[in-house]
Amino acid sequence: MFYYSLTLTEDQVKYLRDKKYKVDRMECFMSLLDLVVPVRTLVQITKTKQIELLPGQFMTDHIQLAELWGKDRKTVPKL
């Protein structure tokens, strides 16, 4: 089981709760936390190259986030 603790300022919470683009950024942020690896993990990024993710890190791209959030790829960077 993996536990984490976050401390956000009032301004950060306001930003995350803003429903710009009709999306709750807090929900997006929480979905990113679900992608965090709890232990060292090797991730294959090409046939010959892999990287190591350390606890608390994650790796994704705009396409995966667009699918996760149900938005267009062009919207993802704006969020």
Secondary structure, 3 states (H helix, E strand, C coil): CCCCCCCCCHHHHHHHHCCHHHCCHHHHHHHHHCCCCCCCEEEECCCCCEEEECCCCCCCCHHHHHHHHCCCCCCHHHC
